[in-house]
Amino acid sequence: MADDKKAHETLKEKVDDFKADVDERKAEHQEKDAVKDINRAFKHDLKSDVDLDKAADNVDKAVEREAEAQEG
């Protein structure tokens, strides 16, 4: 009877170890996904900054053209 209980505890420990390994791998994948999301957001933010700079340049050009049109 003691051997059955001991074998059961050993099996339970193995299952617990396996679950811990699975949880650790899930955490690693979640961390990798978070890093990817951060990188995507950073790239999107940089692209937005470039787009804003282009829009500001276009506004400046439009103001210059309007000033030239009023002079001419």
N, CA, C and O atoms as a GROMACS GRO file, in nm:
protein
  288
    1MET      N    1   0.082  -0.118   0.000
    1MET     CA    2   0.000   0.000   0.000
    1MET      C    3   0.087   0.125   0.000
    1MET      O    4   0.056   0.224  -0.067
    2ALA      N    5   0.193   0.120   0.073
    2ALA     CA    6   0.282   0.237   0.078
    2ALA      C    7   0.347   0.258  -0.058
    2ALA      O    8   0.371   0.372  -0.098
    3ASP      N    9   0.376   0.149  -0.130
    3ASP     CA   10   0.435   0.162  -0.263
    3ASP      C   11   0.339   0.227  -0.361
    3ASP      O   12   0.381   0.308  -0.444
    4ASP      N   13   0.209   0.194  -0.352
    4ASP     CA   14   0.109   0.255  -0.439
    4ASP      C   15   0.101   0.406  -0.414
    4ASP      O   16   0.094   0.485  -0.508
    5LYS      N   17   0.101   0.442  -0.290
    5LYS     CA   18   0.092   0.583  -0.256
    5LYS      C   19   0.218   0.657  -0.305
    5LYS      O   20   0.209   0.769  -0.356
    6LYS      N   21   0.330   0.594  -0.290
    6LYS     CA   22   0.456   0.656  -0.332
    6LYS      C   23   0.459   0.671  -0.484
    6LYS      O   24   0.502   0.774  -0.536
    7ALA      N   25   0.415   0.568  -0.555
    7ALA     CA   26   0.412   0.574  -0.702
    7ALA      C   27   0.315   0.683  -0.747
    7ALA      O   28   0.342   0.755  -0.843
    8HIS      N   29   0.205   0.694  -0.680
    8HIS     CA   30   0.106   0.796  -0.714
    8HIS      C   31   0.165   0.936  -0.693
    8HIS      O   32   0.146   1.026  -0.775
    9GLU      N   33   0.236   0.953  -0.581
    9GLU     CA   34   0.297   1.083  -0.554
    9GLU      C   35   0.404   1.115  -0.658
    9GLU      O   36   0.418   1.230  -0.700
   10THR      N   37   0.478   1.014  -0.700
   10THR     CA   38   0.581   1.034  -0.801
   10THR      C   39   0.516   1.073  -0.933
   10THR      O   40   0.564   1.164  -1.001
   11LEU      N   41   0.409   1.006  -0.969
   11LEU     CA   42   0.337   1.039  -1.092
   11LEU      C   43   0.282   1.181  -1.084
   11LEU      O   44   0.290   1.257  -1.181
   12LYS      N   45   0.226   1.216  -0.969
   12LYS     CA   46   0.173   1.351  -0.951
   12LYS      C   47   0.286   1.454  -0.963
   12LYS      O   48   0.266   1.559  -1.024
   13GLU      N   49   0.401   1.425  -0.908
   13GLU     CA   50   0.515   1.517  -0.920
   13GLU      C   51   0.557   1.532  -1.066
   13GLU      O   52   0.589   1.642  -1.110
   14LYS      N   53   0.556   1.421  -1.139
   14LYS     CA   54   0.592   1.428  -1.281
   14LYS      C   55   0.492   1.514  -1.359
   14LYS      O   56   0.531   1.595  -1.444
   15VAL      N   57   0.364   1.495  -1.329
   15VAL     CA   58   0.260   1.574  -1.395
   15VAL      C   59   0.276   1.721  -1.358
   15VAL      O   60   0.264   1.808  -1.445
   16ASP      N   61   0.302   1.749  -1.234
   16ASP     CA   62   0.321   1.887  -1.190
   16ASP      C   63   0.443   1.948  -1.258
   16ASP      O   64   0.440   2.064  -1.299
   17ASP      N   65   0.551   1.870  -1.271
   17ASP     CA   66   0.670   1.920  -1.341
   17ASP      C   67   0.640   1.948  -1.487
   17ASP      O   68   0.684   2.049  -1.542
   18PHE      N   69   0.564   1.858  -1.550
   18PHE     CA   70   0.526   1.877  -1.690
   18PHE      C   71   0.442   2.004  -1.705
   18PHE      O   72   0.465   2.083  -1.797
   19LYS      N   73   0.345   2.023  -1.616
   19LYS     CA   74   0.261   2.142  -1.622
   19LYS      C   75   0.346   2.268  -1.603
   19LYS      O   76   0.322   2.370  -1.669
   20ALA      N   77   0.443   2.261  -1.513
   20ALA     CA   78   0.530   2.376  -1.490
   20ALA      C   79   0.612   2.407  -1.616
   20ALA      O   80   0.632   2.523  -1.651
   21ASP      N   81   0.660   2.301  -1.684
   21ASP     CA   82   0.735   2.322  -1.808
   21ASP      C   83   0.647   2.386  -1.915
   21ASP      O   84   0.690   2.476  -1.986
   22VAL      N   85   0.524   2.339  -1.926
   22VAL     CA   86   0.430   2.394  -2.024
   22VAL      C   87   0.402   2.541  -1.992
   22VAL      O   88   0.402   2.625  -2.082
   23ASP      N   89   0.379   2.570  -1.866
   23ASP     CA   90   0.354   2.709  -1.826
   23ASP      C   91   0.474   2.797  -1.856
   23ASP      O   92   0.459   2.912  -1.898
   24GLU      N   93   0.594   2.743  -1.834
   24GLU     CA   94   0.716   2.820  -1.861
   24GLU      C   95   0.728   2.849  -2.010
   24GLU      O   96   0.764   2.960  -2.049
   25ARG      N   97   0.700   2.750  -2.093
   25ARG     CA   98   0.707   2.771  -2.238
   25ARG      C   99   0.601   2.870  -2.284
   25ARG      O  100   0.628   2.954  -2.370
   26LYS      N  101   0.482   2.862  -2.227
   26LYS     CA  102   0.377   2.958  -2.262
   26LYS      C  103   0.422   3.099  -2.225
   26LYS      O  104   0.400   3.193  -2.302
   27ALA      N  105   0.483   3.113  -2.111
   27ALA     CA  106   0.530   3.244  -2.067
   27ALA      C  107   0.638   3.297  -2.162
   27ALA      O  108   0.640   3.415  -2.195
   28GLU      N  109   0.727   3.209  -2.206
   28GLU     CA  110   0.831   3.249  -2.300
   28GLU      C  111   0.770   3.296  -2.432
   28GLU      O  112   0.813   3.396  -2.488
   29HIS      N  113   0.670   3.223  -2.480
   29HIS     CA  114   0.604   3.262  -2.606
   29HIS      C  115   0.529   3.394  -2.589
   29HIS      O  116   0.531   3.479  -2.678
   30GLN      N  117   0.466   3.411  -2.475
   30GLN     CA  118   0.395   3.537  -2.450
   30GLN      C  119   0.493   3.653  -2.446
   30GLN      O  120   0.464   3.763  -2.494
   31GLU      N  121   0.610   3.629  -2.387
   31GLU     CA  122   0.711   3.734  -2.381
   31GLU      C  123   0.761   3.768  -2.522
   31GLU      O  124   0.777   3.886  -2.555
   32LYS      N  125   0.784   3.666  -2.605
   32LYS     CA  126   0.826   3.690  -2.742
   32LYS      C  127   0.719   3.768  -2.819
   32LYS      O  128   0.750   3.860  -2.894
   33ASP      N  129   0.593   3.730  -2.799
   33ASP     CA  130   0.483   3.801  -2.865
   33ASP      C  131   0.476   3.947  -2.819
   33ASP      O  132   0.451   4.037  -2.899
   34ALA      N  133   0.499   3.969  -2.692
   34ALA     CA  134   0.497   4.106  -2.640
   34ALA      C  135   0.609   4.188  -2.703
   34ALA      O  136   0.589   4.305  -2.737
   35VAL      N  137   0.727   4.128  -2.717
   35VAL     CA  138   0.839   4.199  -2.780
   35VAL      C  139   0.806   4.232  -2.925
   35VAL      O  140   0.835   4.341  -2.973
   36LYS      N  141   0.746   4.136  -2.996
   36LYS     CA  142   0.706   4.161  -3.135
   36LYS      C  143   0.606   4.275  -3.142
   36LYS      O  144   0.615   4.362  -3.229
   37ASP      N  145   0.509   4.275  -3.050
   37ASP     CA  146   0.408   4.382  -3.049
   37ASP      C  147   0.472   4.518  -3.021
   37ASP      O  148   0.433   4.618  -3.080
   38ILE      N  149   0.568   4.520  -2.932
   38ILE     CA  150   0.637   4.645  -2.900
   38ILE      C  151   0.713   4.694  -3.023
   38ILE      O  152   0.711   4.813  -3.055
   39ASN      N  153   0.782   4.602  -3.091
   39ASN     CA  154   0.856   4.640  -3.211
   39ASN      C  155   0.763   4.693  -3.320
   39ASN      O  156   0.794   4.793  -3.385
   40ARG      N  157   0.649   4.626  -3.338
   40ARG     CA  158   0.552   4.673  -3.438
   40ARG      C  159   0.501   4.813  -3.402
   40ARG      O  160   0.491   4.900  -3.488
   41ALA      N  161   0.470   4.832  -3.276
   41ALA     CA  162   0.420   4.962  -3.232
   41ALA      C  163   0.526   5.070  -3.252
   41ALA      O  164   0.495   5.181  -3.293
   42PHE      N  165   0.651   5.037  -3.223
   42PHE     CA  166   0.760   5.133  -3.241
   42PHE      C  167   0.776   5.170  -3.388
   42PHE      O  168   0.790   5.287  -3.422
   43LYS      N  169   0.772   5.068  -3.476
   43LYS     CA  170   0.783   5.095  -3.619
   43LYS      C  171   0.665   5.179  -3.668
   43LYS      O  172   0.682   5.271  -3.748
   44HIS      N  173   0.546   5.148  -3.618
   44HIS     CA  174   0.427   5.224  -3.656
   44HIS      C  175   0.440   5.369  -3.609
   44HIS      O  176   0.404   5.462  -3.680
   45ASP      N  177   0.492   5.385  -3.488
   45ASP     CA  178   0.512   5.519  -3.434
   45ASP      C  179   0.612   5.598  -3.519
   45ASP      O  180   0.590   5.716  -3.547
   46LEU      N  181   0.720   5.533  -3.559
   46LEU     CA  182   0.818   5.600  -3.646
   46LEU      C  183   0.756   5.638  -3.779
   46LEU      O  184   0.779   5.748  -3.830
   47LYS      N  185   0.676   5.547  -3.835
   47LYS     CA  186   0.609   5.575  -3.962
   47LYS      C  187   0.512   5.692  -3.946
   47LYS      O  188   0.501   5.776  -4.035
   48SER      N  189   0.444   5.696  -3.835
   48SER     CA  190   0.352   5.807  -3.809
   48SER      C  191   0.428   5.939  -3.801
   48SER      O  192   0.382   6.041  -3.851
   49ASP      N  193   0.544   5.935  -3.737
   49ASP     CA  194   0.626   6.057  -3.728
   49ASP      C  195   0.668   6.103  -3.867
   49ASP      O  196   0.664   6.223  -3.896
   50VAL      N  197   0.707   6.010  -3.952
   50VAL     CA  198   0.747   6.044  -4.088
   50VAL      C  199   0.628   6.102  -4.164
   50VAL      O  200   0.641   6.201  -4.235
   51ASP      N  201   0.511   6.039  -4.148
   51ASP     CA  202   0.390   6.089  -4.214
   51ASP      C  203   0.355   6.230  -4.166
   51ASP      O  204   0.315   6.314  -4.245
   52LEU      N  205   0.371   6.254  -4.037
   52LEU     CA  206   0.343   6.388  -3.983
   52LEU      C  207   0.442   6.490  -4.039
   52LEU      O  208   0.405   6.603  -4.071
   53ASP      N  209   0.567   6.449  -4.051
   53ASP     CA  210   0.668   6.540  -4.109
   53ASP      C  211   0.634   6.573  -4.254
   53ASP      O  212   0.646   6.688  -4.296
   54LYS      N  213   0.592   6.471  -4.329
   54LYS     CA  214   0.553   6.494  -4.469
   54LYS      C  215   0.432   6.587  -4.477
   54LYS      O  216   0.428   6.676  -4.561
   55ALA      N  217   0.335   6.567  -4.390
   55ALA     CA  218   0.216   6.652  -4.389
   55ALA      C  219   0.254   6.796  -4.354
   55ALA      O  220   0.202   6.890  -4.414
   56ALA      N  221   0.344   6.812  -4.259
   56ALA     CA  222   0.388   6.947  -4.222
   56ALA      C  223   0.459   7.013  -4.339
   56ALA      O  224   0.441   7.132  -4.365
   57ASP      N  225   0.542   6.937  -4.411
   57ASP     CA  226   0.609   6.991  -4.529
   57ASP      C  227   0.508   7.034  -4.635
   57ASP      O  228   0.523   7.139  -4.697
   58ASN      N  229   0.406   6.953  -4.655
   58ASN     CA  230   0.302   6.987  -4.753
   58ASN      C  231   0.227   7.113  -4.713
   58ASN      O  232   0.193   7.195  -4.799
   59VAL      N  233   0.202   7.130  -4.585
   59VAL     CA  234   0.135   7.252  -4.537
   59VAL      C  235   0.224   7.372  -4.563
   59VAL      O  236   0.178   7.476  -4.608
   60ASP      N  237   0.354   7.356  -4.533
   60ASP     CA  238   0.447   7.467  -4.558
   60ASP      C  239   0.450   7.505  -4.706
   60ASP      O  240   0.450   7.624  -4.741
   61LYS      N  241   0.452   7.405  -4.793
   61LYS     CA  242   0.452   7.431  -4.937
   61LYS      C  243   0.323   7.501  -4.979
   61LYS      O  244   0.326   7.592  -5.061
   62ALA      N  245   0.213   7.458  -4.923
   62ALA     CA  246   0.084   7.519  -4.958
   62ALA      C  247   0.081   7.665  -4.913
   62ALA      O  248   0.029   7.751  -4.984
   63VAL      N  249   0.135   7.693  -4.796
   63VAL     CA  250   0.138   7.831  -4.747
   63VAL      C  251   0.226   7.916  -4.838
   63VAL      O  252   0.191   8.030  -4.870
   64GLU      N  253   0.341   7.861  -4.879
   64GLU     CA  254   0.430   7.934  -4.970
   64GLU      C  255   0.362   7.962  -5.104
   64GLU      O  256   0.372   8.073  -5.158
   65ARG      N  257   0.293   7.863  -5.157
   65ARG     CA  258   0.223   7.882  -5.286
   65ARG      C  259   0.112   7.985  -5.272
   65ARG      O  260   0.092   8.067  -5.362
   66GLU      N  261   0.042   7.982  -5.162
   66GLU     CA  262  -0.064   8.079  -5.141
   66GLU      C  263  -0.005   8.220  -5.132
   66GLU      O  264  -0.061   8.314  -5.188
   67ALA      N  265   0.106   8.233  -5.064
   67ALA     CA  266   0.172   8.364  -5.052
   67ALA      C  267   0.219   8.411  -5.189
   67ALA      O  268   0.205   8.528  -5.223
   68GLU      N  269   0.274   8.319  -5.267
   68GLU     CA  270   0.319   8.354  -5.403
   68GLU      C  271   0.200   8.394  -5.490
   68GLU      O  272   0.210   8.487  -5.570
   69ALA      N  273   0.090   8.325  -5.476
   69ALA     CA  274  -0.030   8.354  -5.556
   69ALA      C  275  -0.084   8.492  -5.520
   69ALA      O  276  -0.131   8.564  -5.608
   70GLN      N  277  -0.080   8.529  -5.394
   70GLN     CA  278  -0.130   8.659  -5.353
   70GLN      C  279  -0.039   8.772  -5.402
   70GLN      O  280  -0.085   8.883  -5.431
   71GLU      N  281   0.090   8.743  -5.409
   71GLU     CA  282   0.186   8.844  -5.459
   71GLU      C  283   0.171   8.863  -5.609
   71GLU      O  284   0.181   8.975  -5.659
   72GLY      N  285   0.148   8.754  -5.681
   72GLY     CA  286   0.146   8.757  -5.826
   72GLY      C  287   0.014   8.788  -5.881
   72GLY      O  288  -0.002   8.794  -6.003
   0.00000   0.00000   0.00000
